[in-house]
Structure formats: C-alpha cells, structure tokens
Amino acid sequence: MSILIDESKRVLVQGITGREGIARTLLMTEYGTKVVAGCTPGRGGEEVEGIPVYDTVLEAWEEAGPIDVSVLFIPAPLVKSAALEAIDAGIKLLVIIPDRVPIYDVLVIAKAAKESGAKFVGPNTLGVLSPNKGVLGMIGGRAASARAWFFPGPVGVTSRSGGITSAMAYYLAQEGIGATTLVHVGGDAVVGLPHPEVVKLFEADPDTKAVVMFGEIGTSQEEQVADLIEAGEFTKPLVAFIGGKAAKEGTRFSHAGAIIEGGRGTHEGKVERLREVGATVVDSFGDIPKATKGVLADLGV
Amino acid sequence: MARLHEYQGKELLKSHKVPVPKGRVVSTPEEARQVAGELGGEVMVKAQAWVTGRAGMGGIQRASTPEEAESVSREMLGMAVKGFTVEKVLVEERLDIEREFYAGVIIDDRARAPVAIFSSVGGTGIEQIARDHPDRVAQLEVDIVEGLQDYQARDLVRRTGVHGKLLRDLGGMVASLYEVARSYEARAAEINPLVLTADGKLCAADCRVTVDDYAAFRHPELGIEIAREFDRPPTALEKIAFQVEANDYRGTFYFIQMADDFQKGDGYIGFHGAGGGGSMMSMDALLSRNYKLATYVDTSGNPPASKVYRAARIVMSMPGIDGYFASGSGVASQEQFHSARGFVKAFMEDRLSVPAVIRLGGNMEEKAIEILQRAAPEIRAPLEAYGKDDTADFCAERLDALIREGKIKDLPPAPPRPEPQEPYTFESPTGTVTYDHAVCDTCESKVCVETCVRKILKLENGCPVLNISRDDAKGGRCVECLACEVECHFAGAGGGHVELPIPGLEEYRKGLLKR
C-alpha cells in the first residue's frame, strides 16, 4: 500500500494550461497517475497531454466523473479561490504546489477543508509520490527520473524540504531500501499535512514499517511527532535528521517556516525531544541510510 | 515577516479605535523639541528600531523639557542599535502607569488558526509570564471566517481575573487588535504593555506588528519596501535582488548578504543554494571547513535560467569572495540544465575570477554537468560540476582544494560584442533576445532551433525567427532557457544574445549605491 496517492486515485490538475501545469501533467500521466481532467477558467474545451480541460471544477467533476485529488499549479494570490472551489466541489485531497501563498489564505483553506472533511498538502510543496504507483506534483521532475530514482519498499519518507524528499529516498534506494510514499510537507509555517499528520497516516499503513523524517528549525512539527510517539499513537521506528543547525535566531533560511521565534523551534530543542522519546536522530545527513538499515534489521524486515 | 515600527503599529491601532499615547514620530532633534513643547509636561523619547530591549540600550528615555527632548533625540538619532541606524524617534506623552496588561494575536501553526492571547500581567516575555502566572494568562483560537466576537474577547479577559468595566474595555481592545491583525495580515500583533493609567484610561504603550511577507503585496499602504524578515536594514544588493524576485514569480530567488567589508583571502564564499533543506546542509559543508558565507542564495522551485543568471551576477558583485559554491539538495526535481545555462552566461559575462564548484544534482543532471564542463575552458577560474552521487561535503572539499591551488588561466578578455548588422529581436518575459542574422547566415549547425526548450523558433532563409507571435513569446511561451545564446555560442556561430537587465546592479558596481 501507500498513503495519499496510488494508481487508483482520480486526479484533477487545476491550472493545467500553465508552464508548470503542462510539464507536471506529463510527469504525472507518464508515471501512471490517473489524471482525468484539468481546469483553467476560460480554457474549457482544450486539451493538455490528451487530458480534457474544463472551465470549472464542478464541470470537470460532472463531465469527467468524481475526483479524489486536485493538484494546484496556480499563481499564489489565486490559490485560495481555486482551493475553495475544489473543496466546495467535494474533492477530499488537495496538493497545493505554489510558494508565497498568503498565510491568512491558508487559514481560510484550512477551515474549509476541516469542515468538509478534506485534507491538503502544502502549500509550497513539491508534492507526493508513491513509487511505481503515482505522483502528485513535481517530485522527480520527469517520469524517467522518478522511475530511475525510486522503487517500492517499507519506508515512509516525510520532509519539510522538497529537494531533500527526493534526496533521502534516492540515497535510501541506493542502499537497497525502497519507500511506500514520499511526502513533501512543504516549506511554509502553516501547512495542511505537517509531519505529525503524515506520520499518523504512515502508522495506519500496513506496508510502512519505518519512517524517515527530515525536519527543520521553526514551527513545532517535530516536537508534535515526539508527542505522538510518547502517547503511543505513532509506534513505528523513526529515523530523523533536523536541518538548520547553523541558523541563528531571527534569520529566515528560505522557507517561511524555517525561523526560530521566541526561543521555540530550535534545533537543539527538536533533537533532544525526539531522542528523549526513543527516535533515532542522526547528526549527519549521510548517516540516514545506515541508521535506517539498522532500524529495519531490528524489525526483521 | 515584514516588521512594522512601533509608530506604524500605533497608527494602525489608532485607525481601529485603540487609544495610543499622544505624540508624533520625528526625524530631527528640532522636531522632537517642537512635539515635546506641544505635548507639554514630561515626554518619552523612543527610538524606532526593530529590536527588543531598547530601554537597556538607551533607546527609551524620559525628557522633562522640550530642550531635554531635543538633546535626547540628538543622541538617539543616528545611533547604531544592533546593526540598525535609528532614523526616527517617537515623542510621546509620558503615561502615569497604574497597571500593565498584555494583548496579542499570533498565527499558531499547530492550530492553523490565529490565537488571541491576553494576560492581566504585562511585561517582557509572554512565555515567561505564562509560566510564572498561569492563571493570569488566557488564550483563544479564533475562527478565521467569523473573527473574534466581542463576547469572546470579553470572556478571554475574564479568564485572567479581570472584572467589571475594565473587563469590558479591555475586551474591546483585544477585539480591535484582532481586527488590525486580520486587516493587515499580521503573523503577530502585540500590545505590550497595554496600560491602565492613573486617571483610569487604557492606552497601548507599545506595539509590535509583523506582517506576512506573502501578503505585503496586497497592502501597499503599509509602505513595506522588502517583505522579508531582517534583523538589520536591507543592503543595496538585497534590494536589487528583491526587485528581481518581485517582478518574476517563476521559481524562487531568495538572497541575503551574510557579510560586508571583507577582502580576498579572508575565506568568504559566494554561496548559492537551491532548496532550503539542501542549501542548509551545503552551507554546513562549507562552514565545517572554516569558510564563511558572503551570501545565502536559494534559486529553487524551477526558476528559469534567466533568474539563476541574475542571481549569479548579483553574487559576483561582491568583490572579495574567494570562491563560488552552488549546491542544493543534490536530487532536485527541476530540470537542472536551465540553472547550468544561467551560470554559464553569468560566469562568462562577468569573467569569473574565483574557483567555482557547482553541484546541480537531480533531474537532467548529466546535461547540466555537460553544459558547465563545456564552458570551463573559456572561463579563467577553475569550474567543476557535480551531481547527486557526489556529496555536498565532497564538493566543498573540491572547492577548498581549488582555492588553495589558486590557479587562474591566462585568457584574454572576450572582445566586446559587435553591433548586430542585421538584428532580429523579440522580447522575452524579462528581457530581449537578439539574433544578428548576418552572423546566423554563416552558421552551419543552427542549433538554436532544436535546443530551444519550448521550440518557438524556426528557420526563415536559414536564420532563426519566432514561430509564434511576439506577444506570446513575451507573455511566457519563451521561458528564457538561454539556449539561443549559450548553445549558439558553443555549437553555433554566436549570433544569438539574450539581454537580461538587472536594475541597479551596474550602478551598485560602480560604487554609486552605498549601504
């Protein structure tokens, strides 16, 4: 199995006619994702990579059939409207790719999602990929790269950095360790499926035996994962690396979420807390594959 | 987050009916004296700077007379406070404080909602107060659509032990503070202390507001020049870089200048990352070798080659760097050859004179490495390219070795580009593409047509022209992949050129823009 995306999910691409929309629709379809429709207001009737384009999300649902996931490739100021449209139409999972989405817009999306029983990944995410099953967003870039880099296996990968999502899964794959699903949580401070939500999904997935997590300074996501471990809600072994050790307070290192504020979200705080509850926190990124191997061997996997 | 000064926050509060001390912001000692005179009595002179703990630095002082206000202001204005120069001071009536409270609205990442916080004990460090007096601090998650209702604000205050008329009035202030936060999309908005004066009036004695970077564009009235968190004012180069980013939403270009006033030999590296996580680790690889960062750059999110080109030229505008290190996550999803072309154009134009190690791992890395290696012989300084199977650590090791070897090729500068004899030009989204068809006539390979990523060129009489409209090219069909210049130079006759202006950079380089 896997989480969030597999070959059965019916996918809509919002903003399908834009620069990214076109390129990633090709990635998704070539990788086996079931992209059933696209939506760009004003471009209804066109086609992108053989996928029909509609003017509204409801129209896409009515014409192409029910939709499980929508992937958004939309300019940041217009994301809120597009996301609300998707949630309103009944879509239960959104993957919000764009960077620079205003935080209050994300809060409005979060409320609408909560009331509708929907979830969203991102914003500011490369997406989600389940090896050989499907991809939502940009991970891998091209289907050929994604196929070469990733293969199915027992590890769930969750990361706050996009490039690192691929990097961790790639370096694990080089050591013969495959993944159930790769999730880029997103670089922003407020995201729809932060680490604690993702690990809960991995907990419920029978094929995921262990989880590898790339954390960063800022926010309280990693501390919340530690809380879940302590409460017995996340029981699978966790290997983690926390980036941003050299960062000083108050400076933002690219990601809006990677900022230490008021003494919270520090590197040491996260590392200590995770170690306290028994997670394996490696000091060097290069140690992730070895640590993961060890953890899997202990499980007898 | 874009931080507002105290006086700006107070203006926002005032417009939402929250009382603030009488007073005005000024930029000269004479004006300070005048305001103090108008206010009469004792005044407070407060330096306007984005720092905490101003009082301890002499940034908040009393003045009993207008003359004293003038001399105190004279000391403060121009004072350096943690890297900032104080350009304005706020001259306010001095309040006769009976009691202090704290009110704040903060976006909580865990709740995915704004949270209103109130404390019946004011002072510094709300977290410490919450630890020391838990029954005096209360917080409430606010419904983003419904807002903070008056009755909710009152009950929030009630929970901290306040009653009666004071509760009613404080509740109103908290509700208004939320309105301010919501209207201006603040990550955080705090009044600390919110003061009860001896004559029974409530007043916001201090105000800190930080506005969401990503919302600044829709609040021009706030006059935020650069929407970024800075613990010091933006440098001239940062402003130039921000303009590039502000005008081009394709991909990311994040730039901060990490140092100033250094020279060759001091061990400063132009650091250029891609993707926050990978960049932070690549940074560590340099720092662990005792190098220092001159810049921290992130070009990720699939930027066009033109953006990477501009980023590199901005980095190379720092004359004292000893090397150029570009490394991100190593396994990027974006097609890396675009960045490669951006680097090549920048390195050739600026005649890169320090060793460069570029790690463009991931999607299409073979092509990216090939593009860089092909250019290396024409660049004076050593240029090495690596991919995902080379660690950031190894790459930093290589840069270190190259810097120590100190080899520079003795290459004559390229002759200045001649005026095109038969120019054919069209605009791209942020620049201008020019072909000299007189040169193209002599070209045997015509590589531009096949290497153009979006295939927008065709041959007409053996010369490249658009096969789409000029408007479409400018509107985005041309993605500024720079193949028409870079491939043309290495595999064609060299008739193609892409002009990509970077406003302010030439002047900066001529030393006209000083920090």
Chai-1 contact restraints between the chains, C-beta under 6 A:
chainA,res_idxA,chainB,res_idxB,connection_type,confidence,min_distance_angstrom,max_distance_angstrom,comment,restraint_id
A,D99,B,T252,contact,1.0,0.0,6.0,A-B,restraint_1
A,D99,B,G301,contact,1.0,0.0,6.0,A-B,restraint_2
A,R100,B,Y214,contact,1.0,0.0,6.0,A-B,restraint_3
A,P102,B,D212,contact,1.0,0.0,6.0,A-B,restraint_4
A,P102,B,Y214,contact,1.0,0.0,6.0,A-B,restraint_5
A,P102,B,A215,contact,1.0,0.0,6.0,A-B,restraint_6
A,I103,B,I107,contact,1.0,0.0,6.0,A-B,restraint_7
A,I103,B,D212,contact,1.0,0.0,6.0,A-B,restraint_8
A,Y104,B,E185,contact,1.0,0.0,6.0,A-B,restraint_9
A,L107,B,I144,contact,1.0,0.0,6.0,A-B,restraint_10
A,V108,B,I144,contact,1.0,0.0,6.0,A-B,restraint_11
A,A110,B,R112,contact,1.0,0.0,6.0,A-B,restraint_12
A,K111,B,I144,contact,1.0,0.0,6.0,A-B,restraint_13
A,K111,B,V145,contact,1.0,0.0,6.0,A-B,restraint_14
A,L126,B,S333,contact,1.0,0.0,6.0,A-B,restraint_15
A,M138,B,S333,contact,1.0,0.0,6.0,A-B,restraint_16
A,I139,B,S333,contact,1.0,0.0,6.0,A-B,restraint_17
A,G140,B,S333,contact,1.0,0.0,6.0,A-B,restraint_18
A,G141,B,S333,contact,1.0,0.0,6.0,A-B,restraint_19
A,G141,B,Q334,contact,1.0,0.0,6.0,A-B,restraint_20
A,G141,B,E335,contact,1.0,0.0,6.0,A-B,restraint_21
A,G141,B,N363,contact,1.0,0.0,6.0,A-B,restraint_22
A,R142,B,N363,contact,1.0,0.0,6.0,A-B,restraint_23
A,S145,B,N363,contact,1.0,0.0,6.0,A-B,restraint_24
A,S161,B,G275,contact,1.0,0.0,6.0,A-B,restraint_25
A,S161,B,G276,contact,1.0,0.0,6.0,A-B,restraint_26
A,S161,B,G277,contact,1.0,0.0,6.0,A-B,restraint_27
A,G162,B,G275,contact,1.0,0.0,6.0,A-B,restraint_28
A,G163,B,G275,contact,1.0,0.0,6.0,A-B,restraint_29
A,G163,B,G278,contact,1.0,0.0,6.0,A-B,restraint_30
A,G163,B,G328,contact,1.0,0.0,6.0,A-B,restraint_31
A,G163,B,S329,contact,1.0,0.0,6.0,A-B,restraint_32
A,G163,B,A332,contact,1.0,0.0,6.0,A-B,restraint_33
A,I164,B,G277,contact,1.0,0.0,6.0,A-B,restraint_34
A,I164,B,G278,contact,1.0,0.0,6.0,A-B,restraint_35
A,I164,B,S329,contact,1.0,0.0,6.0,A-B,restraint_36
A,S166,B,V331,contact,1.0,0.0,6.0,A-B,restraint_37
A,S166,B,S333,contact,1.0,0.0,6.0,A-B,restraint_38
A,A167,B,S329,contact,1.0,0.0,6.0,A-B,restraint_39
A,A167,B,G330,contact,1.0,0.0,6.0,A-B,restraint_40
A,A167,B,V331,contact,1.0,0.0,6.0,A-B,restraint_41
A,Y170,B,V331,contact,1.0,0.0,6.0,A-B,restraint_42
A,G187,B,G276,contact,1.0,0.0,6.0,A-B,restraint_43
A,A189,B,D109,contact,1.0,0.0,6.0,A-B,restraint_44
A,V190,B,D109,contact,1.0,0.0,6.0,A-B,restraint_45
A,V190,B,R112,contact,1.0,0.0,6.0,A-B,restraint_46
A,T219,B,D109,contact,1.0,0.0,6.0,A-B,restraint_47
A,S220,B,R110,contact,1.0,0.0,6.0,A-B,restraint_48
A,G243,B,G277,contact,1.0,0.0,6.0,A-B,restraint_49
A,G243,B,M280,contact,1.0,0.0,6.0,A-B,restraint_50
A,G244,B,M280,contact,1.0,0.0,6.0,A-B,restraint_51
A,A246,B,D284,contact,1.0,0.0,6.0,A-B,restraint_52
A,A246,B,L287,contact,1.0,0.0,6.0,A-B,restraint_53
A,G250,B,D231,contact,1.0,0.0,6.0,A-B,restraint_54
A,R252,B,E229,contact,1.0,0.0,6.0,A-B,restraint_55
A,F253,B,G276,contact,1.0,0.0,6.0,A-B,restraint_56
A,F253,B,M280,contact,1.0,0.0,6.0,A-B,restraint_57
A,S254,B,Y254,contact,1.0,0.0,6.0,A-B,restraint_58
A,S254,B,G276,contact,1.0,0.0,6.0,A-B,restraint_59
A,S254,B,D298,contact,1.0,0.0,6.0,A-B,restraint_60
A,H255,B,G276,contact,1.0,0.0,6.0,A-B,restraint_61
A,A258,B,G276,contact,1.0,0.0,6.0,A-B,restraint_62
A,F285,B,M281,contact,1.0,0.0,6.0,A-B,restraint_63
